[in-house]
């Protein structure tokens, strides 16, 4: 069985009305004396559903002196990559150019890809660049990308040479324990999807009409596409205030979007030590009713230095103690110290 079939198999729908189904809507207006990082990866299939995936990643850091003023762009990066259905990188180009990105060709989306990125481009992780964030997101984005087709065709799980139900059940059971959503006994382990249900929740545009400069431009795409989008606001003060958002969504034939995953994060950190002093995660849209339980374990991250979150989150919230998508949102907060430095330099 092809790995693309396996990836789609774990995202078939056995969704419950008990799962959260209300998005937070557009981003808030930019706070004064703040830095904002926004990022997105858009996935399309230019040559058809069973062919290669095209990934367009964009990320931008801006400074805001006073709310609703024209922001100042301090950093922005992008990449364009082509991946096989098994998530192997066939080609990738960054803008501005990073010759070291060529080392990622031949690597496959997953945990090992993140290690390869860090080995090939250590300065990107060390400096918490916008490029590092979107490269790090290739693994998670490519894994769930096939869900986009659930908005376009009723038989989105039907693949050539598809396995029978017994084989599919074995694939699903192999995911048991990877996160709290796939904990033993979870509804995620049910082989049979709910008839006619594709899941998710409708969402308005992430961009705030009253603050059009608050997001970078999204690429235009026709047909099925999936987008992973992030926002991190860092406001200078004691404590430092952090407001973040994470969303996976897919395009719809009617021009709208449907959300599969969405979290909203709020946190504070000590201005001197940059250790977390509070953190709250608000599940807005998740596929299974068991998923939100992961937020109960966030207290484990209190007093952790922000710079250590990329490694400490998977260690502290491993397996059924965490949610894969919440962990991704939390790991991204490693960029907060770099954003705070931008505020200090730009507004000081």
N, C-alpha and C positions, 0 to 999 in steps of 0.2 A: 504493500500500500504506500502511495506517495506521501511525503511529509506534509504537502499542502493539505491533503485530505485529513491528516492527523490534526493540523492546526485548526482547520475549520471544525473538526469534530468536537473540540473542547468548547467551542462557542455556539453549539446548537442550543436551541432555546427550550429550557424547562423553567421559565421564569414565573415568579409568583407576585401577586399584587402586594405582598408584604415587603418586597424589596423597594428601596427608595426610588421615586420616579418624578422628581421635580427639580429642574435645573435652577441654578442661581441667576441665570440670565446674563445680560451684558456686564462687562467689567465695570467696577466703580470708577468715578473720576479720579485722576491722578492726585495723590496727596501732595501738599506743598513740602519742599525740602526732602524730596525723595528720589530714589532711583527705581526704575521699572525695567524688568527683563521680560520680554515676550518671546515665545518660540512656537514654531509649528513644523510638523512634518506632514506633507500631503502625499498620499499614495494613490496612484492610478495604474491602469492596465492598458497602455496604448494599443497593444496588439491583441487584446481579448483576454477574457477571464483566466484562461489556462496558460497564459504566456507570462513573460517577465513583468515584475513590478517596477514602476518608476517612482522613486522617492525624491521629493523636493523639500529640503529642510531650510528653514529661515529662523534667525534669532537676532534680537536687537536690544541694546541697553540704552535707555534715555534718562536724562536728568530733568527734574522739574523744580524750579525755584519757588514759584507760587502756583497754586492750583489754577488750571485752565490757561496757563501761559504756554507759549510755544515751547515744546521740549527741545533739549539739545541731545542729539545722537552722539554717544561716546564710543560705541562699539557695535558692529553688526557683522554677521557671518552667514554664509549659506553653503549648501552643498546640493549636488545632483548625483543620484546613484541609481544604478539598475541592478535589481536582484532577481535571481531565479525563484521559482515557486518554493524551492527548499530553503530560501532565504540566504543563499550564497551570493556575495557581492561580486558582480561581474565587472562593474566600472564605478568609479566615484571621483568626483572633482569638487574641490572646495573653492569658494570665492569670499575673500581674497585667497589666492592660491596657497596651499600647503603641500609641497611635494611629498611630505611624509604620508599623506593620505593614501598614496598608491600602495602602501603596505597592507591596506585593508582588503584589497582585491583578493578573492579566493577564500576569505573568512566567511563564516556563516553566522547569521543573527542568533544571539544567545549569550549566556554568561561569558563564554570564552571570547566573544567579540569585544566585550568591554575590557578584558585583560589585554587583548591585542592593541586596542586603541591606546591604552595607557602606556604600553611598552613602546609603541611606534611614535607617539606624540605626547610625551610626558609633560611638556611645558603647557599644553592645553589644559590638562587636569590641574596642574600646579597653579595656574593663573585663573582657573574657573572661567574660561572664555565662553562666549556664546556658542562657538563651534563645538566645544567639548560637550555641552549639554545636548545638542541635537545629534551628534554622533553617538553619544551614550544611549539616546532614545531609539536608535535604529532597531535594536533587539526587540524591545517591547512593541514598537509600532508594527514591525513586520509580522510579529506573531499573531496579532489580532486583526490584521488588515482585511482578511477574507470576510469578516463579518459585514463589511460594506455591501456585499452582494445580497445580504438578506433584505435590503431595502429595494432591490431591483428585480428579484426573481424568487418565486415561491420554492423553486427546487435548488436553492443555493447550496445545499449540502450534497446534492447528487453530482458525483464525479464519475468519469469513465473508470470502469473496473472497480466500482465502489465495493467495499467489503460488506458482508452480511452483518446482521445485528449482533451476533455473538462476537465477531471480531471487533466491531465498534465498541462494544461494552468493555472489551479488554483494554482498548486504547484509553477509554474514559477512566477506567479503574486505575490505570497506571498514573493518573494525575492525582490520585487520592493523597492528601497530605501536603501538596505543594503550597497551599495557602489556606486561610480559614474558609474561603468559599468552597474549597474541595476537601473539607474536613470529613472524616468518616461519618456517614449518615446524611450528608448534605444533599439538598435537592439538585445540586450540580452534577451529581453522580448518576442521576436518572437517565437512562438511555433514550427513552422516548420523549421527543419534544412535544410541547403543547401544540395541537393542530392549528395551523393558520396564524401562529403568533411569531412575530419577528423580534420583539423586545425593544427596549430602550424607551426614551421619552423625547417628544418634540422639543426643540430649543430655538430661541431667537438668536440673532447674530451676537457673537461675543463682543463686538465693537459697540461702544457707547456712543449714541448719536450726539450727545452733548459734549463728548470728548473724543472727536474723530482721530486725534493724533495719539491716542492711548495705545493703539495696536499697530504693528507693522502690517504691510499689505499681504493679503492671502493670495496665492496663485489661483487663477481661474481654471476650472476643469469641467469637462463634459463627461457625462456618464457616471459610473460608479466610482466613488473615491472615499478614502478614509483620511481623517485628520486627527493627529494628536496635537493639542495646544496647551501651552502653559503660560502662566503669568505669575511674577513675583514682584511685589512692591515692598521696598525697604525704606522706612522713614527714620531719619536721624532723630535721636532723643535718648533719654535715659529713663526707662529701657528703650532699646531699639524695637520698633514695631514692624511686624512682618505680616503681610497678607498675600496668600498665594491661591492659585486655582489650577486644576488639572482636568482636562476633558478629552475623551475620545469620542468622535462623532463621525457620521457618514452622510453623504449626500443622498437626496431622494429625487425621484423623477419629477416631482412637483416643484422642485427648486428649493425646498426646505432642507433641514438637517434633522437627524435623529441621533440622540446621545446614548452611548453604551455605558461609559464610565464618567463620573464627575465627582470630584472632591473640592471642597473649599477649606483652606487652612488659615488659621490665625495663630500668631505666636509672638512672644517677646523674648529678648535676649539682653543680658547685662552688657552695658556699653563698654565696660573695661575688659571683661573676660571673654565676651562674645559666647557665653554659655547660655543654653536655653533655660529660661525661667518659667515659661508657660507655653503650652501648645494645645490646640484644639483642632480636631478634624471633623468637618461636617459632611457626611455622605449625602450627596444630592441625587445621583443616579448610579445604581449598581445592578448587576444582572441577577443576583441571588439573595434571598432574605438573610442568609448567614453572613454575607460580606461585611456589613457594618460593625459586627462584633469586634473587628480588629482595632477599632478606635479605643477600646477599653485598655489597651496595653501601652498607650502613648506615654504614660507617666514614666516608663522605663528610660525615656530619652531626656528627662529633666536633668539639668546640670551638665549635659554633654556639650562640648564645644561644637559650634556650627561647622567648623572645618572638618570635623571627624564624622559627620553624618553619613557621608557616602559609604563608609565602611561599617559604621556602628549600626545603622538601620537594619541591614540584612542580618547582622549578628544578633541584635536584640529582638528583632521581630521575624524570626526565622519560621518557615513552614506555617503551621496552623496558628501561630501566634501573630501572624501578620496577614495583610492583604497585598497582593502583588502590586496593585495600582496605587494604593496608599503609600506603600514603600517607595514607589517611583516618585511620588509627589514629595515625600519627606527627603529623599536623597538629593533632590534638586536644591534644597535649602543650603547645601554646601556653598552655593554661589553668593550667599548673603554677605559675608565679609568683604568680598571683592566689590559688590554693589555699594556697600557702605563706604568703602574707600573712595569710590567714584563720587559719592555725595560730598564727602569731606573735601576732596580736591576741587570739585566743581563749584561748590557753594561756599567754601571756606574763605 
